[in-house]
């Protein structure tokens, strides 16, 4: 690529200074001092827990951070040392002593280009390999930081590539925001349409859960393994039932005899409940199986197959609603340090049964919210894949190689 060069980071730095070691406090007096906990592993800022210090004018000039300053975490655990933030100048602040504050020559390199480079997958590997351990902490000093080699395209190319990576990050941010909004809106919509499920202020018909379940069944206790072979089936476990949804990201597999498979096979609309856990807040959490792929389920889960009087989606929101959770927890029992929910205890819980047309209207509204969130999530995943490939091409280069030349 025309105009691309390589340089040591030290050749691009106009100033590299350690932060202040002054004692900080929770009192919002003085100036915020960013500490290593204020920079996440991916380089984004977390300003939810700020500490403050009273600094003199001289100390502010020495330790203060400005828009575009790069904050390199020089001391941390080996896995986290080298995480790198970029200060956006949203308010006056200083850097703590575990940071190296870096200012770059902006006529040569964009601060965000360097920040993207420091947070690339290839650079994370290099930081891990470079870090030196000391009394449970790992360190990378200023001279080691300056020795890292990075690609330096022309400024306009830096800005173009950074813009593409920023757009991918923004798509992900919007997708996450939509998911958070959907998760907040759905319980509120439930309360608006049906009232508090714990007190039933709208006087809906209320029955024992067992009256609207055609079958309760525990799952298989057959041993599972990580990889899938011919004839294996995915077996959903406790970690797969989370947030009111089936999470397919951490699957185990098992070869089940035909009889066992028939007993534990999941159908669209089945509701899976967590029946045992060391944390009482986890028992009874549930999700609807949507039939996206074939699966069975493990013995720590209960499958409820519902009658026509109760829609699975409505049941899941009802049981997971924070206003109702205390009833579910109280239905459990403690055994050998674990909290357990039996089919009898689950079946004895009372559930409101609004007319099916209202349950359907609720399900349709919430599924539209979910569909929007899922569409954004798919778009974000695609954008992230493109961004990851671009980042690997731009920053995963070897010394002496230019991106795209295959050398």
N, C-alpha and C positions, 0 to 999 in steps of 0.2 A: 504494500500500500504506500502510495507516494507520500513522502514527507514524514513517515513514521521513524521515530528514533527510540533509543533506549537510554535511560539515565538512572544513576543511583539516586535514591530519594534525597540524600544529602546535597546533591547538586541542584535540587529544586527548592530547598528550604532556605528561607531568609532568617528564620528564627526558630529555635527549639529550646524550650525552657520548662523546667519542672514546676509543678504547682505549689501552692502554699501548704504548710503543715500546721497552720494556726488551728487552735481548737474551735470547733463549730458547735452550735446548739440548735434546738428546735425553735427557739424564739425568733420570730421574723423581724429581727433587728440587724441592721447592717446589710450585707450583700449575700445573695445565694452563692454557695460554694459547691460546684458539681463534684460528686464523688463517683467512684467506679460503679456503684449501683445505679447511677443515673444514665448509664449507657448500656443498652441491651447487647446481647451477643451479635445480633444482626446489624449493629451500628446505629439503630434508631434511639432516640432519647426517651427516657422515662423520668419525668419531672414530678412524679406524684409524691416523692419523699425527699424534700429539699432540706438542707441544713444551712445555717447562716453564720456569718462571722463579721465582726467589726474590723475593717481594714483601714489603715491610714491611706492617704492619697498616694504615697510612695508604693505601698503594698498593692493598691489597686492597679497602679500603672505596671507593676512587675508581674502580678498574677492574674490580672483581669483578662477575660476572653472576649474576642470580637467576632462579628459575623464572618464566617468562613474559616475560623480557627479549627484545626483538627485536634481532637483529644485522643491521645494514644494511651491506653491503659498498660502501664509498664510492669505492674506487679499484681498478680492474681493467682488463682489456681492455674495449673498447666493448661486446662481446657479453655480457660477464659482469658488468660493473659494475651494482650495484643488486640482486644476488642477496641474498636475505633469509632468515635462519634464525630459529628460535625456540628459545630455550634451555629445556630441560625440567628443569633443576635436579638432574640425576642425581648430580652431585658438584660440590664447590666448583671454580670456574674463573674466569678473567678473559678479557677480550677484547683482541685486538691492535689496533694503531693504525689499521689499514685498515678497521675497523668503526666505525660509530656505534651505540652501545648506546642503545636506545630503551625507555623505560618509559611506559606509557600509563595514563590515568585509568580504572581498572577499573570504576568506577561508571557509566561511559559506554560503554566499548567493551571487548570481550574481546581480549586479546593475539592469540589465534589468529585472530580475525576480521581484524585488521590484517595478520597474516602471510599469510592466504589472499588478501587483497586485493593485497598486494605481489607475490605469486607468480602472480597471474592473468595470462592471455594479454594482456588489454588493458593491464595495468600494465607488463608486460614491454616492450610496444611504446613506452609513454610513457617508460620509463626509458632505452631505447635512443635515443629522440629527444632526451632531456634531457641525456645525458652529453656532457661537454666533453673533447676530447682534449688530452693534454699528454705529450709525449715518449714516445709509444707506449702511454700509459696514458690511460684516461678517468676522469673524476671527476664525482661528484654531491655537493655539500656539504650541510651540515646545513640551511641555509636553503631550499635547493631541495627537500630531502626534506620539510620541513615544509609546503611550498606545495602538495603534491599533495592533490587533493580526493577523498574517498571517501564512499560511501553509509554511513549510520549508522542502521540499524533499531534498534528496542528490543532490550535485552539478551537477552531470552528468544528473540527471533527470530534474533539473531546466533548464539546457542548451538544453536538448532534447525538452522540452515543449515550451520554448521560441523560438527555431528554427522553430517549427511548426506554432506558431503564427506569426513569422516574415515572413514565406513563404506565408501565407494568405494575409498579408499586402502588400507583394511585388506583388502578383497577382492583387490585387486591384489597386496598383500604376500603373502597366502596362496597365490595362484596362482603367483607367482614362487617361493615356497618349495617348492611341490609340484613345480614343474618342476626345480628344483635337486635335490630329493630323488630324483626319477625318474632324472635323469642320473647320480646317484651310485649308486643301487641297481642299475640295469641292468648296468653292468660288474661289480659285485660278484656279482650273481646268475649272470652268465656264468661267472665263476671258480668259483663254488660248484658249478654243474652240470657244467661241462666242463673245468675246470682252466685253467692258464695256456696261452693259444694259442701262445705262443712255444716252450714246452718239451713240451707234450702229455703231462703226467704221468699221465693216465688211459688212455693208449694207444689213443686213437681212430684209426680209419683216417685216413690222411693222404695227400692227393694234390696234384699241381700244380693250381693254380686253373684252368688252361686245360682240364683234364679234366672240370670240372663247369660249363663255359661253352659254350653252343651257338653263341654269336656274340659277338665283340668288334667294335665299330665306332666310329670317330671321328665327331664331329659336323660340322655344316655350317659353312662359312667365309663364308657369305653375309652381307652387311652388314645390321646391325640398326638399328632406330630406336626412339625412346621411345614413340611413340603407335601404337595399333593401328587399322589401317584394315580395310575389308572384305577378307576373304581372307587376312589376316595370321595368323600363328601365333606364340604365345609361344615364345621361344628361351631355354632355361635356360643360364646361364653360370656361371663359377666362383663369383661371390658368392651364387648361388642354392643352392649345395651347401655347407651349413655346419651344424655341430653334429649331423651324422648325419641331417639332415632336408633336405627341399626347402623353401627359403624363397621365397615368392612375392611378397615385398614390393618388389622392385626388378626389374621385368621389362623386357625388350626384345622387339621384335617384328620379324618379317621376312616378306616374301612369297616363299615357296619354290615352285619348280617342282614339279609333281606327282611326278616321279621322285625329286627331292631330299627331298621331304616323306615319301615312302614309305620311303626309306632311314633317315631320322632321326626318324621318328615314335616316340614313347615309349609303351610298354604298361605296364600295372600289373605290378609285380614287376621291372621293369628296374632295374639298379643303375648309377648314374652315378659315375664316378671323376674327380677332378681330375688331369689328366695333366701340366700344366706350371704353374710358378709361380716367382717369384723367391725365395720362402721354402721351403726343403726340407720344413719341417714341414707345409706345406699340400698337397704332392703326395700323391696316393693317398687323400685323404679322400673319403668316399663317402656316398651316401644312396640310399634306395629310392624309386622313383617309384610313387606310390600311385594314380595315375589320377584325381585330383580334377578335372583339366581337361586339355584337349588341349594338347600341347606337343612341341616338338623340342628339340635341344640343340646347343650351339656346339662348335667344333672343339677347344677346349682341354679338352674332356671326352671320356671314353671310356664307351660304353655296354656293359655286360656283361649278356647275356641268359642266364640260368642254366638248367641241366638240372634234372630232377626230384629229383636227389640232394641239392640244396642250396637251402634256403629263403632268399630274399633278405634277410629281416630278420636271420636268423642271420649271413649273410655280412657285412652292414653292421656289426654289433656286433663281429664277429671282426676285420675290417680296421681299424676305428677304435679298437680297444682299445689303451690306452696300453702294455700289455705286448707288443703286436705291432707298434706303429708303427715301431720302428727297422728292422724287416725291410722295410717298405714304402719307407722313406726310402732305404735302401741299394740298393734295386732301381732307383732313379732314376739319371739321368746329367745332367751339367752341360753346357749348350750356350749360349754367348754370355750368360753371367750368369744363365741360367734353369735350373731343375732340371726334368727331363723324365722321365716314366714312360711307356714304350711298352707296347703290348699284349703284346709278347714278355716284357718285364720283369715286367709285372703277372701274366701267365699262368704265369710260372715260379715264382711264390710258392707255398709249400705251405700248405694249409689243412686243418684237421681236419674230418672228416665224421662227426659222431655220427649215430645212427639218426634217421630222419625223425620218429618219434613224440616223441623228446626235443627235437629242434629245434622241433617244433610246440608242445610244452608250454612251452618257453622263450619262444617268440614270443607265445603267449597270455598268459602272466604279464606280460611286459613291455608288451604292448599294453594290458592293463588299467591298468597304471600310467600309460601315456601317455594313455589315454582320460580318466582322472581329472584329470590335469594339463591336458588340453585343455578339459575341461568347466569347470574353474576359470578357465582363461584366457578362455574365451568369456564367462563371467559377469563377469570383471573388465573385459573390454573394454566390455561393456554398461554396467556401473556407471560406468566412466570416461567414457563418452559422456554419460550422464545428468549426471554431476558437471561435465563440461566445459560442458554447456548451462546448468546451474544457475549455474556460476561466471560464464559470459558474461552471464547475465541479471542477476546480482547486482552484478558488478564492472565490466562493460563498458558502464556507463551514462554518459551525457553530463551535464555540469553542468546542473542545472535539471530533470533527468528522473528520475522514480522508476521503479524496475524494474516492468515489467508494464503500464505505462500507454500504451505505444506511442508516446509523444511524441518 
